[in-house]
Amino acid sequence: MNRLHQIALAEEARQALGTAEISLEAEPIAGGWMGYGGKGTWANQAAGLGLNGPVTDDELDRLVEFYTSRGVQPQIEVCPFVDESLIAGLAKRGFLLREFENVFAREIADDENLRAVYPHQWPKDLVIEHVDPSDDGAVEQLVEVATSGFRPPDEPISDVFRDISINMVKHKRSDSFLALIDGKPVGGASMESTPEIACLFGTSVVPTFRRRGIQSILMILRMERARERGSRLVAIHSNPGISTERNAMRLGFFLAYTKCVMTMPREGLLASP
């Protein structure tokens, strides 16, 4: 098993379990998990399937039923190292490719000065606060700004999106950070750490404060926190070609693997973000 395969096993297991734990409902399946967080949330997906052996027809039928019975399209993230039975089973059931997702990774040495990889001076007016998950006001403030990049401008966050985001921030293995300038929230980000791997996610910067290095600084601070919590490997998921991908590579991340997001469209079923 090569290093990229090992990274995928660790990251897919982390994502599958972490998403399941913050969802309204979840079930283990084929070595992974399928979760449901309510109509209209990104948590409506299965992950981690087929990485430890074949996936049966009964398991895939159960996956389809899990989502269709809740009124949403079945959706699954497929890693390139899965058993071929998963790919064949999804094709037989009419799953279609929705999008690609790149997963970047980076090793962190015990003595590495992570801030040294930042190519510019840190903004003097920027303050980064570690969010206390027991402080409901701080959590709400973080969720509001950190989700701003995942919804249309000026569109309020939906109740179901807010609820799953709060669950994410308060998750036992999560850490979140709020970026402020002159006391005003301008960005936010979260992460989850396990002994094997940490993942950086849920990042947004207010449009008028972009291109100031805030996203990169949030990456560095979360890498430092991951190391404090015992992780020496960090991952970031990104759609191909966006700023997240470029910033990650500038900070030493490499492309570990690309996975496919597959959905099964059917009339009357709601698509998830």
N, C-alpha and C positions, 0 to 999 in steps of 0.2 A: 504494500500500500504506500503510495507516494505522499508527500507532504500536503499537496493540494487536496487529496482525498481525505486526509486526516482533518484538515481545516473544515472541509464541508461536513464531515460527520459531527464535529463539535458544534459548528454554528447552526446547522439544521436542527439538531437536538435542542439547543438553547432556544431557538426561535419557536419551535413547535410547542415546547412545554411552557415557555413564558407567555405566549399568546393564549394558550389554553387556560392558564392560571388567572388571567385578567378578564376572561370572557364570561358571559352569562351562563353558558353551557359548553361543555367540552367532553370528548370521549377519546380514549386512546385507540389507535387503529394502525395496523401494519407497521409497527415500529415508530410511528409518529403520533400526531394528535389532529383532531378536527375540532374547530371552535366556532361558536356563534356568539357575537356580541350585540345583536340587535340589528334590525334592518337599517342599512345605510352606513355600516361601519366596516373598516378595513380588517377587523378581526374575523370576519366571516370567511375563513379559509382553512385548508388543511396543509400541513407541512411535515416534513421528516419521514414520509412514507417510502418504503421500498429500499431503504439504505442498508438493511440487514438481511435481505432475502426476498423471495418472491412475494407478490401481492395477489391474493386470490380474488376470484369473481365475487364471492360472498362479501369480502371486505369492501370492494368498490361499489357493490350494490348498496351496502350499508352507508357508505359515504354519500352516495346520491340521495338516498332516502333522508339522511340527516338534514341536508340542506333544503331539498324540495319540500319536505314536510313543514319547514319554517318559512316558506315563501321566498327563498332566495336562490340564486343560481349556485350550483356547486362550483367551488373554486379551489384550486390546489397549486402549490408551488412545487415544481419538479426540478430536482437537482440533477446535474449531468452524470452523477455516479449511481443512480438508482438502478434497480434490477429491471431488465427489459420487460418483465411481465406488467409493470406499472404502465409503461408507455403503451403497450398493446391493449391493455384493459381500458385505458382512457380513450384511445382511438375507437375502440369498439362501441363505446357509449356516447360518442359524438362530441367529446371535449375538443375545444378549439384553442389555438394559441391566442392569448390576449396581449401579452407584452413580455419583453425580456427584462431581467433584473441582474445587474452586475453586483458581485460580492467582492469587496476589496478586503485585504487583511494586512496586518503589520505586526511584527514581533517587537516587544519592548524589553530592553535590557534593564537590569536592576540599577545600573549606574548611569543610564542615559539621561542627558539633559534634554528633555523633550522640547523645552521652550527655545532651544537653540536652532531648531529646524524652521521656526517661524521666520519668513524672509524680510519682515519689516519691523519697525518699532511698534510696540504696543500702544494703542491710543491712550493718552493720559487721562482722558475723561471717561474711559470705560471702566465700569465696576461689574464684576461677576459675583453673584451670590449663589451659594449652595442652598437649594430649596429644602426647607424642613417639611417632610411629608405629613407631619402632624399639624402643621399650620394651614388650615383650610383656606385662609385668605391668600397666602403665598402660592398655594397650589392652584387656586383659581386664576391668579394673575399669570402664573407660568403657562397654564393651559391655554388661556386666551391668546397670548402672544405666540406660543410655540405651534399652535394649530393654524395661525393666520395664513401661512404659506400653502396650506392644504385645502383651502376653500376660496371661492371668488372674492375679490376685494369688496369690503363693506357688507359681506354676507355674514350674519351672526352664526356662531357655532350651534349646531343642532344639539338637542338634549342627549341623544344617543352617542354622538361624537364626544361631547363633554364627559359623559359618564365613563366611557371606555378610556379616555385620556387621563382622567383622574385615577382610575384603577391602575393605569400604567405608571403614573408618577408615584403612587403609594405602594407599588409592588415591593416586596421585601428585598429583592435583589437590584432595585433600581436606584439611580441617583439622577437628580435634575438640577439644572443651572439656569439662572435668569440673568440676562445681560441688561444693564441699565446705563443710560447716559443722562446726566443731570437729574437723576432720580426717576427717569421715565423708562419703562420696559421697552427694549428695542429688539430683543431676541430671546430665544429659549431653546433648550436642548435637554435630552435625556439619554440614559444608557442603562444597560443591564449587565451585571458581572456574574460569571460563574468561575469555578476554579480552572476550567479549561479555556474559556474564551469570554471576552466582553464584546458588546456591540453598541455602537453609537447610533442613535436614531432620534426621530421626533424633533428635528431642528427647523426653525424658521427665524428669519431676520426681517424686521419691518422694511418695506421697500425703500423708504427714504434714508435708511441707514446701511444699505448694502454697499459692497465694494469698499468696505473699511477694514476687512480682515476679521470681522466678528465671528463668522462661521468657523474659520480656521482656529481662532483662539478658543472657541468652545470645544473644538475637537481636541486640542492639546490639553485643556484642563480635564476633560473626561478621560483622556489616556492616562493622565497622572492619577486620577481617582481609581481607574481600573487597576493600575499597578498597586495602589494602596490596598485594594481589596483582594490582591493575590493573582490577578490575571496578567499573563505575560504575552497574550495574543489578543489582538483587537480587530474587529470586523466592522465594516460599514456597507450597507446596501444602498444602491443608487440606480436610478434609471440611466440608461446610456447617454452620455454627452452633456449632462447638466453640471452646474457649478459644484455640487457635492463631490462628484467624481474628480473634477479637476483639483479641487482643494485637497482631497484625500491623497492624490498622487504627489502633490507638492510636499506633503508632510511624510512621504515615505511609504505610503500604502501601495500594494501591488494587486493586480487583478488575480484573484484566487480561482473564481469560477463564475460562469453565467448560468442562470436558471430561467426556466420558462414558467410564466403564470398561465395556467390553463383553466378555462371555464366551460361549462356546459349550458349554453343558452337554451331557454325553453320559454314559450309564451306563458305569460302570467307570473314569471319569476323575476324578482328584482336583482339587478346587478349590484355588486358591492364595489366600493372604491378600490 
